[in-house]
Amino acid sequence: MHRVDDCSDSNIVGSFLRNAQLAVRKWMRTYKNSPRRLSSDPQWTANDDTRLLLLAKQHTRVPSGGDSSSQPTWPQWDKISSQWPHRTREQCKTRWMELCPDAVLAIERENIRRHQAMATRRGPRSSVRTHTLDRLGNCVKRAFHCILPYCPEKLSSRVHTLVLTIEALPGKMVLEYLKGGHTILSDNGKIYEVVVGTNGSHTRFSSHYRYTSIGDPYGLTICIPHLPVIHLSCGTIVQQKQRCTWIQLERTPMPSLATVWTNENFMKNVKNHFWDTIAHTFTGKQYGPFGSSSYSEKRAPPKVIRIGRPCVERSFRRYRARTRTAYAAGSPSRTRRRSSAH
């Protein structure tokens, strides 16, 4: 497994979780009565939700060192699921995560803080053993799932597209991807087509595969409150006789010339992207929203994050399930209505 400084990565994820909490709280206050995207399971009702929240409050593990209110912990899902004849612990946990994103993010932050303190006491070797990149990457995935149901409508499709790409990655590569690591997915161009069809995507100039790219490169800017701006750049190439999507997250978006008159930050983005390019030329690293990465196709030999077809297909199945239904939160009958991803 590719190892980096665990303490630094723990701080990055801890900061991300704290800012994600702020964003979710803001949306929960602002869009309290707006429809929310929830799971595709049609069996959950308003009464089930109320009962689940009550059971989760009753069956919460109390830390051995003190009161549960000071240290947020996961509810005891085995005991909770036993109250439902046809529910598994994972179904109950997933539903509770959708209903209580703020609590989930608080628990994740507490777990990171606890493991980081443990690693500091036991030394650097224990740090790598007790707090791996895989743990941090899966924590980031869960955090994005907490953000998704509460995104405003204009931002929802963009965040769904970002989560589609993140879910295809193994946990240990998620942070490297968010730091700008160059990624190639064996998907026959499917993810590229999703990006092209996402609201707000646009053609853009790119130095990646300038002479071998199939079709125009596209960019998609995702602005989540309190989080760094995430600019997703992608295109398609042919490798090993199959069409693949290449993706890279950038710290500063390279704006399209088509937006020169409407984008107030056009010149600022151009200048910052220019300095990132200069830094890349001297260091060989890519610069993404969460840091820098040594994964670049321009190295000799190339060093990229490569994702196979099974992982991409599994991510697509989850993507379709998430965007299949929506919850009419403001409706008295709590009925469901059809929803589109874009």
C-alpha positions in Angstrom: 0.0 0.0 0.0 1.3 3.5 -0.8 2.1 5.1 2.5 2.2 8.8 3.2 2.4 10.8 6.4 -0.5 9.5 8.5 -0.6 12.5 10.9 -0.9 14.9 8.0 -3.6 12.9 6.3 -5.5 12.6 9.6 -5.5 16.4 9.9 -6.7 16.7 6.3 -9.6 14.4 6.9 -10.4 15.9 10.3 -10.6 19.3 8.8 -12.7 18.0 5.9 -15.2 16.4 8.4 -15.5 19.6 10.4 -16.2 21.7 7.4 -18.6 19.1 6.0 -20.5 19.3 9.3 -20.8 23.1 8.9 -22.1 22.7 5.3 -24.7 20.1 6.3 -25.9 22.2 9.2 -26.3 25.2 7.0 -28.3 23.2 4.4 -30.5 21.6 7.1 -31.5 25.0 8.3 -31.9 26.6 4.9 -33.6 23.8 3.1 -35.6 22.3 6.0 -38.8 21.8 4.0 -37.3 20.9 0.7 -37.3 17.4 -0.9 -34.3 15.3 0.1 -32.8 12.3 -1.8 -32.8 9.2 0.3 -32.2 5.5 -0.2 -34.1 3.5 -2.8 -35.7 1.2 -0.2 -39.4 1.9 -0.5 -40.3 0.3 2.9 -39.2 3.1 5.2 -42.1 5.3 6.4 -42.3 8.4 8.6 -43.3 6.2 11.6 -40.3 3.9 10.9 -38.0 6.9 10.8 -39.3 8.1 14.2 -39.0 4.7 15.7 -35.4 4.3 14.3 -34.3 7.6 15.8 -35.8 6.7 19.2 -34.1 3.3 19.2 -30.8 4.8 18.2 -31.0 7.2 21.1 -31.8 4.4 23.5 -29.1 2.0 22.3 -26.0 4.1 22.1 -22.8 2.7 23.5 -21.6 4.6 26.6 -17.8 5.1 26.6 -16.0 3.4 29.5 -14.4 6.7 30.5 -17.5 8.8 30.9 -20.7 10.2 29.6 -21.8 9.5 26.0 -22.6 13.1 25.4 -18.9 14.1 25.6 -17.8 11.4 23.2 -20.2 10.6 20.3 -20.4 6.9 19.5 -22.2 4.6 17.1 -25.5 3.1 18.3 -25.7 -0.6 18.9 -27.1 -1.8 15.5 -27.4 -5.4 16.5 -29.9 -4.5 19.2 -31.7 -2.0 17.0 -32.1 -4.4 14.1 -33.5 -7.1 16.4 -36.5 -4.8 16.9 -37.3 -5.1 13.2 -38.2 -8.5 11.9 -37.2 -7.8 8.3 -34.3 -5.4 8.7 -30.5 -6.0 8.8 -28.1 -4.0 10.9 -26.7 -2.4 7.7 -30.1 -1.3 6.5 -30.8 0.4 9.9 -27.3 2.0 10.0 -27.6 3.3 6.4 -31.0 4.8 7.1 -29.9 6.5 10.3 -26.8 7.9 8.5 -29.2 9.6 6.0 -31.4 11.0 8.8 -28.6 12.2 11.1 -25.7 13.3 9.0 -24.4 15.7 11.7 -24.1 13.0 14.3 -22.3 10.7 11.8 -19.7 13.3 11.0 -19.2 14.0 14.7 -18.6 10.3 15.3 -16.1 10.1 12.5 -14.2 13.1 13.8 -14.1 11.6 17.3 -12.8 8.3 15.9 -10.0 10.1 14.0 -9.1 12.2 17.0 -8.9 9.1 19.2 -6.8 7.1 16.8 -4.5 10.0 16.2 -3.9 10.4 19.9 -3.3 6.7 20.2 -0.8 6.8 17.4 1.0 9.7 19.0 1.4 7.7 22.3 2.6 4.5 20.6 5.0 5.9 18.0 5.3 6.1 14.2 5.1 2.4 13.5 1.8 2.1 15.5 0.6 5.2 13.6 0.7 3.3 10.3 -0.8 0.2 11.8 -3.7 1.8 13.7 -4.7 4.5 11.3 -4.4 3.5 7.7 -5.2 5.3 4.5 -7.9 2.7 3.9 -9.7 3.8 7.1 -9.4 7.5 6.2 -10.6 6.9 2.6 -13.7 5.0 3.7 -14.3 7.8 6.3 -14.3 10.3 3.4 -16.7 8.2 1.4 -19.2 8.0 4.3 -18.9 11.8 4.8 -19.9 12.4 1.2 -22.9 10.1 1.6 -24.0 12.3 4.5 -23.6 15.4 2.4 -25.6 14.0 -0.6 -29.2 14.0 0.7 -29.0 17.6 1.9 -27.4 19.2 -1.2 -29.5 21.9 -2.9 -31.0 21.0 -6.2 -28.5 23.0 -8.3 -25.5 21.3 -6.7 -26.9 17.8 -6.2 -26.1 16.4 -9.7 -22.5 17.6 -9.5 -21.9 16.0 -6.1 -23.6 12.8 -7.3 -21.1 12.7 -10.2 -18.2 13.4 -7.8 -19.3 10.6 -5.5 -19.7 8.2 -8.5 -15.9 8.6 -9.2 -14.9 8.4 -5.5 -16.9 5.2 -4.9 -15.1 3.4 -7.7 -11.8 3.9 -5.8 -10.4 1.6 -3.1 -10.3 3.3 0.3 -6.5 3.7 0.3 -6.6 5.7 -2.9 -9.4 8.2 -2.0 -7.1 10.8 -0.4 -4.6 10.5 -3.3 -7.4 11.1 -5.7 -8.6 14.2 -3.8 -5.0 15.5 -3.8 -5.0 15.5 -7.6 -3.8 12.0 -8.4 -4.2 11.1 -12.1 -6.8 8.3 -12.4 -7.7 6.1 -15.3 -10.9 4.0 -15.2 -11.7 1.1 -17.5 -15.3 2.0 -18.1 -15.8 2.3 -21.9 -16.2 6.1 -21.4 -19.3 5.8 -19.2 -18.2 8.2 -16.5 -17.0 10.7 -19.1 -20.6 10.6 -20.5 -22.0 11.2 -17.0 -19.7 14.2 -16.6 -20.7 15.6 -20.0 -24.4 15.3 -19.1 -24.1 16.9 -15.7 -25.5 20.4 -15.3 -22.6 22.9 -15.3 -20.0 20.9 -17.2 -18.2 22.6 -20.0 -15.5 22.0 -22.6 -12.0 23.2 -21.6 -8.4 23.2 -22.6 -6.2 20.5 -21.1 -2.6 19.5 -21.5 -3.4 15.9 -20.6 -3.4 13.6 -23.7 -3.5 16.6 -26.0 -2.9 14.5 -29.1 -4.4 11.2 -28.1 -7.6 12.2 -26.3 -10.9 11.1 -27.9 -13.4 14.0 -27.9 -13.1 17.3 -26.0 -11.9 17.3 -22.4 -14.6 18.5 -20.0 -14.5 20.3 -16.7 -17.0 20.4 -13.8 -16.6 22.8 -10.8 -18.1 21.7 -7.5 -18.4 24.4 -4.8 -19.5 22.9 -1.5 -19.8 25.6 1.3 -16.8 25.6 3.7 -14.9 23.1 1.6 -12.1 23.7 -1.0 -13.4 24.2 -4.6 -13.2 20.9 -6.4 -12.6 21.1 -10.2 -13.0 17.7 -12.0 -11.3 17.5 -15.3 -11.8 14.4 -17.5 -11.6 13.0 -21.0 -11.3 9.7 -22.8 -8.4 7.8 -24.3 -7.8 4.3 -25.7 -5.5 2.0 -23.7 -5.1 -1.7 -24.2 -7.7 -1.7 -27.0 -10.5 -0.3 -24.9 -11.9 3.2 -24.2 -11.0 4.6 -20.8 -11.9 7.7 -18.8 -9.1 9.7 -17.3 -10.0 12.0 -14.4 -8.0 14.5 -12.4 -9.1 16.8 -9.6 -7.5 20.3 -9.7 -7.1 22.9 -7.0 -7.8 25.8 -9.3 -10.1 25.3 -12.3 -8.9 26.3 -15.7 -12.0 28.2 -16.9 -13.5 27.8 -20.4 -13.2 30.7 -22.8 -17.0 30.4 -23.2 -17.4 31.7 -19.7 -15.0 34.7 -19.9 -17.8 37.2 -19.8 -19.9 35.5 -17.1 -17.2 34.3 -14.7 -16.1 37.0 -12.3 -13.1 34.9 -11.1 -11.9 34.1 -14.7 -8.6 36.0 -14.5 -7.9 34.9 -10.9 -8.5 31.2 -11.8 -6.2 31.6 -14.8 -3.4 33.1 -12.7 -3.7 30.5 -9.9 -3.8 27.6 -12.5 -0.7 29.1 -14.1 1.2 28.9 -10.8 0.0 25.4 -10.2 1.4 24.5 -13.6 4.7 26.1 -12.8 4.9 24.1 -9.5 4.0 20.9 -11.4 6.8 21.6 -13.8 9.4 21.8 -11.1 8.1 19.2 -8.6 6.4 16.7 -10.9 3.4 16.6 -8.6 -0.2 17.3 -9.3 -2.0 19.8 -7.1 -5.6 19.0 -6.1 -8.1 20.5 -3.7 -6.8 18.5 -0.7 -3.0 18.7 -1.3 -0.5 17.4 -3.8 0.0 14.0 -5.3 2.9 12.2 -7.0 0.5 10.3 -9.3 0.9 11.7 -12.7 0.8 10.3 -16.3 3.6 12.6 -17.2 6.2 10.8 -15.1 8.7 8.4 -16.6 7.4 5.8 -16.2 3.8 7.0 -15.7 2.3 6.6 -12.2 -1.5 6.6 -12.2 -4.4 5.3 -10.1 -5.9 2.5 -12.3 -9.4 1.3 -11.6 -10.8 -1.9 -13.2 -14.2 -2.5 -14.8 -15.8 -4.4 -11.8 -15.2 -1.5 -9.4 -16.7 1.0 -11.9 -19.8 -1.2 -12.5 -20.3 -1.5 -8.7 -20.1 2.3 -8.3 -22.6 2.7 -11.2 -25.1 0.4 -9.5 -25.0 2.5 -6.3 -25.2 5.7 -8.4 -28.4 4.6 -10.1 -29.9 3.4 -6.8 -29.2 6.8 -5.2 -30.7 8.8 -8.0 -33.8 6.6 -8.6 -36.1 8.0 -5.9 -36.5 11.2 -3.9 -38.3 11.8 -0.6 -41.0 14.5 -0.5 -40.1 15.7 2.9 -42.6 18.6 3.0 -45.5 16.4 2.0 -47.9 15.3 4.8 -48.2 11.8 3.3 -44.4 11.5 3.1 -44.9 10.0 -0.4 -42.1 9.4 -2.9 -41.7 10.9 -6.3 -39.5 10.1 -9.3 -36.3 12.0 -9.6 -33.6 12.5 -12.2 -29.8 12.7 -11.6 -29.4 15.6 -13.9 
